[in-house]
Amino acid sequence: MAFDYIYGLSADQYSFYRIPKSLMFGDEFRDLSLQAKLLYGLLLDRMAMSAKNQWIDNENRVYVVYPISEMQEDLNVSKKKAIEYLKELETVGLVKKKVKGFGLPNHLYVKNFVVSQLA
């Protein structure tokens, strides 16, 4: 397949996932895999929709519902790998998982590490 060049103002035609530069290049995140960093960006993207949907707990914290099966599809990886990448984020403290049980989806809390770095 042959792709065309990007001309003029058409450079703004794409939507993007946000992945903080400090996550990509910061020393404290050096050991995170690129896939885990991408997953963090996907989680950040879902945060806006979660806030819009009022997915807020009783402590006023926004949470994300993102089933492992959807992570698998979005990252094009196996269930084992999707769980591994989520676990990487949990291990470094970027994500906190709250298991709801009884067939309910888990709540994922995406941590704001930029505030921690400024403190």
N, C-alpha and C positions, 0 to 999 in steps of 0.2 A: 504494500500500500504506500502510495506517495503522498506525503503531507505537504501542505503549502506553507509559505512563510507567514509570519505574523506582521501585519501592516498597521501603521499608525495607531489609531485609537482602539483597534481591535484587541490590543494587549490587555484590556480590562474586561474581556468577555467571560473570563472564568470565575467560578466561585472557588474559594480556598478553605482548607483546614488550617487552623491556627496551631502552630507548634512553637512555643517560646524558644527564642535563640538560646537563652540560658539553660534550657533543658537539653538542647542539642550539644552545647559546647561547654557547659559548666562542669567543673571538676567533680562536684558531688554526684553528678549523673553520668559520669564517664562509663561506668560499668553497665548501664542500662542498654539493652539491645535496641537497635533502630526500630524494630517492630513494636517494642513496648513504648517507645517515644511516639510512634505513629498512633498507637492505641490511645495514649494520653490526649493527642490532638483530636481523635474521634470522640473521646469522652467530653472534651471541652466544647466541641461542636454541639453535642447533645444537651449540654448545660443550658444553653439559651432556650431551647425548646422546653426543657424541664421547668425553667423559671416561668416561661409563658403559660405553661399548663398548671402552674401553682403546685408543682411537686416539691413541697417544702414541708419539712418535719416540724415537730412541736418546739424545736430549738431554733427555728427560722433558717435552717440549713437546706440548701437545694440538693436534691439527690437525682441520680440518673437511673433509669431502668434500661439495661442493655444486656439482654440474654447472651450467654456464651455462643449459642447457635448463630446469632447475628454477628458477633465478633468474628466467628469462623468465616462467615460469608464475606464480610467487609474486608478482612485481612487475607482471605483466600488461604486459610490454614486449617489444620486439623483441630479437633476439640482439645487435644492434649496441648498443642502449641498455644491456642487462645488462652487456656487456663494458665499456662506458663507465663505468658506476657502480662496477664492481669496480676499474677502473683509477684512478678518483678516490681510492678508499680506499688503493690501493697507493701512489699518488703522495704522499699525506700521511703514509704510514708506518703506517696502521692495519691493513693486511693485507699479508702476505708470501705470495706464491704460489710453490710449489715444483712445477715441472713434472716429472712422473714418466715420461712417454713410454711407448712401446710399448703404447698402448691403455689404460694405467692412468689412473685419475682423478688430477687434480692435488690436492695437499694445500694447503689454505689455513690459514695461521696468523693468528689474530686477535690483534692486539697490545693489550696492556693499557696504555692511555695514562694512566690515573689514577695509576699508580705513577710514571710519568715526570714528571707534574706535581708530585708530592709531593717528588721528589728535589731 
